[in-house]
């Protein structure tokens, strides 16, 4: 009998199932070390400390299981996949399978992909309909970028952009080119609108293209994701304001789309190897009489 398991949104039943961070999922499904959800992707670090057999189950959303350490075997009714460290497996939504974790355990990054990303704004984006062993360089590299952003608590826009890029590696499909004038409009929007609630879906609708087309062409032209470009603009404007403005640091952070001052501080440490407060103390901005 097939079981509907729920470490993330396993099973095609209740999508509201969730797991508290750093709490055991169930008798079958390891331990959740970190979890994050956006509009289009759910990311979870999942670990098994020892070997075990996971009963037959499916997932509500399509999932890419990126194996970080260890090994495991995934079995469908007709196929068997042995996944080694550094490789990944794509599982379509509602597709029954069972897994056997290797004797030494395993650690995963589980990447669930929203159905909206498969068909958004009336533009159909085909997805694999069967399990797929992912070993190609483009897919692994894309999942590495998403993993890095997840670890440093990147904002939702960047995670959605990187998820769209990753999914595009599964099925490149056909795409139409975005004109230079529209691309310039996109860059201007990203440069002037630093609000924390700007979404990739809004940009896709604005330019009437699928999100995967938008993200893929943006990286092709500028060598980075839409989310990373926006974060660089945010950091550049913020450091200028920290040096040239006497406004409170918390006000500068919120005004430029950071969640709070500590979020801006973490970004400054990553990019500039120092904090906004230290920069301001060195500059010693004079008070305006």
BELFEN-V348789 format. One line per field, one symbol per residue. ss: DSSP state (a for helix, b for strand, c for the rest). A space follows every 10 residues. Layout:
ss->???
This chain:
ss->cccccccccb bccccccccc cccbcccccc bbbbbbbccc bbbbbbbbcc cbbbbbbcbc cbbbbbbbbb bbbbbccccb bbbbcccbbb bcccccbbbb bbbbbbbbbb bbbcaaaabb ccbbcccccc cbbbccaaaa aaaaaaaaaa accccaaaaa aaaaaaaacc ccccccccca aaaaaaaaaa aaccccccca aaaaaaaccc aaaaaaaaaa aacccaaaaa aaaaaaaaaa aaaaccccaa aaaaaccccc aaaaaaaaaa aacccaaaaa aaacccccc
